[in-house]
Amino acid sequence: MENKAMALAAAGFCMGVGALGPGIGIGYLVGKSVEGIARQPEASGDIRTTMFIGVGVTEAVALYALVVSILLIFVAK
């Protein structure tokens, strides 16, 4: 295969795998947060704040994969 074709395939694979982990992680995080709020409604503010911080950190992994994919697409010769 040509270098550009390999770079495009690698970009697709990078984005696919890079979005899989955060997708599972965010689903698990939000599910457990809702479960925690259901058990202790008075702590909903703290749980929600911690959840949003966790979602931001988890989503950063997908953004890094996006940056690597964009670099692979536009820098490969």
CORRAMO-V815572 format. One record per backbone hydrogen bond with DSSP energy under -1.0 kcal/mol. NH is the residue of the N-H (numbers start at 1). CO is the residue of the C=O. Records with the same first field share a line. If there is no record, write none. Layout:
NH->CO / CO
This chain:
6->2
7->3
8->4
9->5
10->6
11->7
12->8
13->9
14->10
15->11
16->12
17->13
18->14
19->15
20->16
21->17
23->19
24->20
25->21
26->22
27->23
28->24
29->25
30->26
31->27
32->28
33->29
34->30
35->31
36->32
37->33
38->34
39->35
40->36
43->40
44->41
47->43
48->44
49->45
50->46
51->47
52->48
53->49
54->50
55->51
56->52
57->53
58->54
59->55
60->56
63->59
64->60
65->61
66->62
67->63
68->64
69->65
70->66
71->67
72->68
73->69
74->70
75->71
